[in-house]
Amino acid sequence: MVGSLAHVSCISAISGCKVFIMPEYNLHKYLLYLDIYRITFMTGVPTLMTSLAKHPDASNFNLSAIESVVTGSAPLNPEIGKLVQDLYLRPGVQVKQGWGLTETTCSATGFAQDDEDDGRSIGWLNPNMRARIVPTPDYDFADYEGISHPLGEIWVSGPNIMRGYYNRKQETASCIVVEGGDRWFKTGDIGYVDGRGCFYIVDRMKELIKVKGLQVAPAEIEQTLLAYPGIEDAAVIGEKRQNGEFPKAFVVTSHTGRING
């Protein structure tokens, strides 16, 4: 989060924009400040978007000044993004996802303000960058439902890629590949590219859960859980049992939420 804060603050300083930083997080005050200070650019993580979508007093705030909304750090359920749009944003303003890592100097993909998307993609590659979808022999995605494009690990190359981890040569060598004079960074993210050239993230390679031979993405289960009205937050892990590995979910319920089943 510190990297994201520095990224947004530096870009704002270069472009001459004002930045409002809250001394501490409070959802009601966050909405109030967006309203009274007429904030035009909002950025946040999926957990924040979920809280906004489920806020009981959404109609009390006027966020019509907002021109652009970007979320990152984890996949966002498109249904949550659509709820935020319908509750707070004026027509034509969408919640869009971006993607990047500390190793890519925070940002690697994104959208222009007037680009349209259904909320699932993380956008196009940033200028001066290249990317590859590299097959992962240890992971079988043949049965991954609803995706017709090749799935694999996303590798990226460009002038914004880190030189390496400080004093950690072994870790650097494990994720930086040099081919034909180009340095490729192995992101560890599993994803694909559609016909438009837009990128999509399925999940982190290390977090995929192998259930009866199938690769299960915890992020996909988490997004489904977060769409439930009574759940404020959710995390899914793989739990080892005698007969294999299975997903296990931890949820935070709302104050009035009741979970059945």
N, C-alpha and C positions, 0 to 999 in steps of 0.2 A: 504494500500500500504506500510505503514511503517513496518507492520508485515512481508510482503513478502520480503521487502528489507533486514530486519534483518535475515530472514530465509536463503535467498540465500547467504548473506555475511558470516554468521556463518558457513554454510556448506563449503563454499569456503575456509575460514580460516582454518578449520579443515583439509581439504584435500590438503592444500597448493596451491590453485589456486589464480590467480590474479583476482581482481574485478575492473572493470572500471565503475565509477559513474560519470554521466554527471552533471555539476553544474546547468543546466537548460535544459528543453526539447526543442529540435528542430529536426524535422523529417529528414531534409537533413543532419544535422551534425550527427544524430544518425546512419544513413546509412553509412556516411563517416567514422565514428569511427569503426563501425563493419568491414569495409573494411580494413582500414590502420592498425588497431591494431590486425587484424586477430583473432577476437573474435570467440571462439569455442562453447559457450553455450549462447543461447539467450532466454530470458524470457520476457513476456509482456502480456498485457490485450487484449481482443478482439478488442477494439477501435484502438489500435496500429496496430494489424494485418490487420484491414480494411484499415487503412491509407497506410500501406506498399503495400497492394494488389492494391491500386488505385494510387500509385505514378507514375507520368508521366515519370520519368527518371530512372526507375528501372534498365534498362540495363547498366547504367553508373557505377554500383557498383558491386564489386566482393566479394560475401559472401561465397565463396567455402570453407572457413576454418570452417564454422559452422558445428558442429557435432550433435547438439541437440537443439530443439526448444520446449519450453513449454509455454502454455498460461493458464490463470485461471482468477478467480474473477467473471466470467459470462460465459454462454455458447457461444461457437464459431460456427458460421455457417461453416460446412465442406467445402462448396464451397470457402469460404474466405481462409481457411487453405490450400486448394489445389492450389489456385492462388498464395499464398506466396511461396509454394513449387516450383511451376513451374517457377516463376519469379526469385527466389533468390537462392534456395538450390540445392546442387548437388544430383544426383540420390541416393536413399536409405535413405535420411534424410527427416523425416516427421514432420509436425507441430502436436504436441500432447497436449491434455488437461490434466490438473491435477485438484485436488479438495481438499479443506481443509478450515478450519475456524480458527479464533484466538483461539476458545475453544478447538480445536484439535491440538494445537501447530503448526498451519499453514498448515500442510499436513496430508491428510488421504488416498488419492489414487494417483496412477500415473503409468507410464510405464517405463520399462527398455529401454535403448537406441535402442536395436535391436528388440523390440516388433513392430508388425505391427498392424495398426488400420485404419479404414476408416474415422477417424476424428470426430466421434460422441461421443465416449465413454470418460469417465474420468479415465479409467484404473482399475487396480486391487487394492485391499486394501493393505495398507502398512503392513510390518511385525508386528506381535504381536497385530494386531487389529482384531476386529470382527464387523460384521454389521448385521442389520436386516431391512427388508422392512415391516413396520408396517401399517396395514390398517387404513384409515382415514375416519371414518363414516360420517363426515360432507362434504366430497368431493366425488363426483361420477365420476369415470374415465372410466366407461363402454363404453362410446362412443369415447374415445380418439383414434384417427385414427392412424393406423400403428404400434401399440405396442401390442404384443401378450403376454408379461410378466406382472405379477401383479405389479401394481403401488401403491406406498404408501410413507409414510415419512421414510427417512433413519435415523436409530438410529445406533450409533457407540459406541464401548467400547474398552478401551485399556489404557496402561500406560501413553499415551500422552494427555488424556482427562483432562481438567481443574478441579481443586478442587471446584471452584465456582466463582461467581462474588463478588468482594470485597464489603463487607457491604451491599449486596443486596440478603438477604436470600430468599425473595419471588420469585425473578427472577430465582435464582438458583434452587429452588424447582420446578419451572415450566418446567425446561428443563433437569433436572437430575433425572433419575429413577433408583432405586436400586432394583434388583431382584436376589435372590439367592446369595447375596454377590457381584454381579457384578454391576458396575455403568455404566448406559447407558445414552448417551447424545442424546437428541432429536434435530436433526440438523435444522428442519424446511424446509429441502429441499425435494421435491417430486422427486422420481426417481424409477429405477428398475434395475434388474440384468439380464444379458443375459446368454445363455447356457455356455459361456466360464468362467463366474464368473466376467465379467467386469461390472462396474457400469455406469449408465447413469443418468443425471440430466434433469428433465423436467423444473422445475422452483421452486422458493421459494413459500412455502405454502401461506404466507401472501400476495403474489403478484398476485395469480391466480384471474382471472376475471370470474365471473359467468354470462354467456350470455345465456338467455333463457334456463336455467337449465344445460348448458354445462360448463365445466371448461376450460377456455382459458388461455394459458400461454403467458404472455407478451413477454417473451424472444424469443419464436418461431416467433412471428410477427416481433420483432426487427431484428432477423437474416434474415428474408425474405426481409425486407426493406434495410438492409445493403448490400444485394447482388445487389441492383440496382446501376448502375454506377454513377448516379448523387447525391447519398446520402453519406455523410461523417459519420454521426452519427445519432442514433435514440433512442428514449425512448417511451415506451408505458405504459399508465396508464389506470385504470378503471374510467370511468366517469358516475356518477349517473344521470339518466334522469327520466322523469315521467313514462316511460314505461319499466324501468329496467336499468341495467348496461351495458355499451358498451365500447370497447377499443377505446382509443384516442391516436394518435401518434404525437410526436413532432420530427421533423427531422432537421438536419443541412445539407444544400446542399453544394456541392463543388462550387468553384469559377465559374466554367463554367457549372455546372450542371443545368438542367432544368427538372422540375417535371411536367408531364402531367397526367391528370386524377385524 
